[in-house]
Amino acid sequence: MAYKIGDNCINCGACAAECPQEAISEGDGKHVIDPDKCVGCGACAGVCPVGAPAEE
């Protein structure tokens, strides 16, 4: 199941650096996850300081 980044994202980029699929990019004010690339590994959620990435 793909992850989605919530509105509490502080745009720090920790998740993008950790994603093995390169599915995360900087969006408008927060990072976004490409659901077609996300494999649901949860690596992004493990490094986010505010818990923004969550399973959809």
Summary of the structure (lengths in Angstrom):
residues: 56
radius of gyration: 9.4
end to end distance: 6.9
largest distance: 24.5
contacts: 147
relative contact order: 0.40
helix: 18%
strand: 21%
